[in-house]
Amino acid sequence: MELDSFDIALLAALQRDGSMTNAALAEIVNLSPSQCSRRRAALEQAGVIEGYVARLSATRLGHGLRAIIRVNLSSHGQTKEDDFARFVTAHPQIRSAFSVSGDADYVLDIRARDLDAFADFVHRHLLPHPQVAQVRSEIVLKTLKDERGVALP
């Protein structure tokens, strides 16, 4: 899909606030509300806009600890990686998971209530997993930047 300057402005506005009405978008993008509605629908249909979410405060909701965990599997193969993917999906404290290049097989972004809850997850669930060979974790002390979305021109 070819994006023009109106599409990019619309995407930038929606990325800041996905709950914006077409009337509010129209003021920012300098199009009519009906044109914004059509463009938004076309961007949704094309899969450029995947959905809309509310950004919640993990800390205010009682998930004050964030950690990054690097995981190495004991062996590889599609069945074993599928099994680990099911494990990741089944644990809500794993907020993001990435298969990566480098010295780890996976990087997990974890949210937990506190250090005890984090340790419980690592010791009761992650380390005992039959595919896990090594776990290295870092506790996030301070978040410098946590942007969502995509950089737009």
C-alpha positions as CSV (number, residue, x, y, z in Angstrom):
1,M,0.0,0.0,0.0
2,E,1.4,3.4,-1.0
3,L,1.1,5.9,1.8
4,D,0.7,9.6,1.2
5,S,1.3,12.5,3.6
6,F,-2.4,12.4,4.8
7,D,-2.1,8.7,5.6
8,I,1.2,9.3,7.5
9,A,-0.4,12.2,9.5
10,L,-3.4,10.0,10.3
11,L,-1.2,7.1,11.4
12,A,0.9,9.4,13.6
13,A,-2.2,10.8,15.3
14,L,-3.7,7.4,15.9
15,Q,-0.4,6.1,17.2
16,R,-0.4,8.8,19.8
17,D,-4.1,8.3,20.7
18,G,-5.9,5.3,19.1
19,S,-9.3,6.4,20.5
20,M,-9.4,9.6,18.4
21,T,-12.7,10.2,16.6
22,N,-12.7,10.9,12.9
23,A,-13.8,14.4,13.7
24,A,-10.8,14.9,15.9
25,L,-8.5,13.3,13.3
26,A,-10.0,15.6,10.6
27,E,-8.8,18.7,12.5
28,I,-5.3,17.3,12.8
29,V,-5.0,15.8,9.3
30,N,-6.9,18.6,7.5
31,L,-9.4,16.3,5.8
32,S,-13.1,15.9,6.3
33,P,-14.3,13.4,8.9
34,S,-15.7,11.1,6.1
35,Q,-12.3,11.2,4.3
36,C,-10.6,10.3,7.6
37,S,-13.0,7.5,8.1
38,R,-12.4,6.0,4.6
39,R,-8.7,6.3,4.9
40,R,-8.7,4.7,8.4
41,A,-10.9,1.9,7.1
42,A,-8.5,1.3,4.1
43,L,-5.5,1.3,6.4
44,E,-7.2,-1.2,8.7
45,Q,-8.3,-3.4,5.7
46,A,-4.7,-3.3,4.4
47,G,-3.4,-4.5,7.8
48,V,-1.3,-1.3,8.3
49,I,-3.4,-0.7,11.4
50,E,-3.5,-4.0,13.3
51,G,-5.8,-2.9,16.1
52,Y,-6.3,-0.4,19.0
53,V,-5.3,-0.8,22.6
54,A,-5.2,1.2,25.9
55,R,-1.7,1.6,27.4
56,L,-2.0,0.6,31.0
57,S,0.4,1.4,33.9
58,A,2.0,-1.9,34.9
59,T,3.3,-0.3,38.1
60,R,0.0,1.1,39.1
61,L,-1.7,-2.2,38.5
62,G,0.7,-4.0,40.8
63,H,3.3,-5.3,38.3
64,G,6.2,-3.1,39.5
65,L,9.1,-5.3,38.5
66,R,10.3,-5.7,34.9
67,A,13.0,-8.0,33.9
68,I,14.7,-9.1,30.6
69,I,15.5,-12.8,30.5
70,R,17.8,-14.4,27.9
71,V,17.1,-18.1,27.4
72,N,19.1,-20.8,25.7
73,L,17.4,-24.1,24.8
74,S,19.1,-27.4,25.4
75,S,18.5,-28.6,21.9
76,H,16.8,-27.4,18.8
77,G,14.2,-28.6,16.4
78,Q,10.7,-27.6,15.4
79,T,8.9,-29.7,18.0
80,K,11.1,-28.4,20.8
81,E,10.7,-24.8,19.7
82,D,6.9,-25.2,19.3
83,D,6.8,-26.6,22.9
84,F,8.7,-23.5,24.1
85,A,6.4,-21.2,22.2
86,R,3.4,-22.9,23.9
87,F,5.1,-22.3,27.3
88,V,5.6,-18.6,26.5
89,T,2.0,-18.2,25.4
90,A,0.7,-19.9,28.6
91,H,2.5,-17.5,31.0
92,P,1.0,-14.0,31.2
93,Q,3.9,-12.6,33.0
94,I,5.9,-13.0,29.8
95,R,4.8,-9.8,28.0
96,S,7.0,-10.1,24.9
97,A,9.2,-12.9,23.6
98,F,11.6,-12.8,20.7
99,S,13.6,-15.4,18.9
100,V,17.0,-13.7,18.5
101,S,20.4,-14.0,17.0
102,G,23.5,-13.8,19.2
103,D,24.3,-15.5,22.4
104,A,20.7,-16.4,23.4
105,D,18.0,-18.2,21.6
106,Y,15.2,-16.2,23.1
107,V,14.7,-12.9,24.9
108,L,11.7,-12.5,27.2
109,D,10.3,-9.3,28.6
110,I,8.8,-10.2,32.0
111,R,6.5,-8.3,34.4
112,A,6.0,-9.4,37.9
113,R,4.5,-8.0,41.1
114,D,7.8,-8.0,42.9
115,L,11.1,-9.8,43.2
116,D,9.5,-12.7,45.1
117,A,7.0,-13.2,42.3
118,F,9.7,-13.0,39.7
119,A,11.9,-15.5,41.5
120,D,8.9,-17.8,41.8
121,F,8.2,-17.7,38.0
122,V,11.9,-18.3,37.2
123,H,12.4,-21.2,39.7
124,R,9.0,-22.9,39.5
125,H,8.2,-22.5,35.8
126,L,11.1,-21.3,33.6
127,L,14.1,-23.3,34.9
128,P,12.3,-26.6,35.2
129,H,11.1,-26.4,31.6
130,P,12.7,-29.4,29.8
131,Q,13.9,-27.3,26.8
132,V,15.6,-24.7,28.9
133,A,19.4,-25.1,29.3
134,Q,20.4,-21.6,30.5
135,V,18.7,-18.5,31.8
136,R,20.3,-15.1,32.3
137,S,18.2,-12.3,33.7
138,E,18.5,-8.6,34.2
139,I,16.2,-6.6,36.4
140,V,15.2,-3.3,34.8
141,L,16.2,-0.5,37.2
142,K,14.9,2.4,35.2
143,T,13.2,2.8,31.9
144,L,14.8,5.4,29.7
145,K,12.6,4.8,26.6
146,D,9.7,2.5,26.0
147,E,8.1,3.6,22.7
148,R,5.3,1.6,21.1
149,G,4.5,1.7,17.5
150,V,6.6,2.6,14.5
151,A,8.7,5.6,13.6
152,L,7.0,7.5,10.8
153,P,8.5,9.9,8.4
